[in-house]
Amino acid sequence: MATSTKPGKDTEKRDRIVRRIARELRDGFYVNLGIGMPTLVANCVPKGMDVVLQSENGMLGIGPFPLEGHEDPDLINAGKETVTEVPGTSYFSSADSFAMIRGGHIDLSVLGAMEVDEAGNLANWMIPGKMVKGMGGAMDLVAGARRVIVAMEHTTREGQPKILRKCTLPLTGVQVVDTIVTEMAYINVTPSGLVLEEVAPGCTPENVQAATEARLIVSPQLKVMAN
């Protein structure tokens, strides 16, 4: 399975985001990949790296997405997508899964977002007036994980900024985001503000700032994001 199923520019955006996040993985990490785009990181784990992917529904040891025709409907992640096992995969109750999350045993959590602001506040679970199934495990993950990375497109479909001075939607967590990765940039959340560390090929800091409501601090060591 490819890293994305949407054609054209959406595929390019998502692939760039998930490949960049995969570079943050380290040997021995226990990692939770949120529903949606973050789950695609499972396809980009570097060969030979020992990373254990965890899912809230009680699976530890998720592999890449299955090839077409090789799906097992009994093997699913929290987003009800079919997945594969790796050697040593284990299964347990969702209560045990959340005990792992709340106990601080997740090294890295990767989640999507509707809004992030310059203080590292995150809004990713509801839009007032729209029906939602529930908050899911995001609030537990951002509170319990040692590091939180947001994976999202830089702007809305209407071209409005998603990285704001202050979130306007109901918050998932307060001052919980450590890093933001979009198709345009790699940004660290610091006590001084949002630091622009990398820009995508063909982008300039000015391009990124124009698509961002919050003020960005350009790192003296600014780099171009690897393809």
PEDAGI-V938089 format. One line per field, one symbol per residue. ss: DSSP state (A for helix, B for strand, O for the rest). A space follows every 50 residues. Layout:
ss->???
This chain:
ss->OOOOOOOOAAAAAAAAAAAAAAOOOOOOOBBBBOOOAAAAAAAAOOOOOO OBBBBOOOBBBBOOOOOOOOOOOOOBOOOOOBOOBBBBBBBOOAAAAAAA AAOOOOOBBBBOOOBBBOOOOBBOOOOOOOOOOOOOOAAAAAAAOOOBBB BOOOBOOOOOBOBBOOOOOOOOBOOOOOBBBOOOBBBBBBOOBBBBBBBO OOOOAAAAAAOOOOOBBBBBBBBBOOO
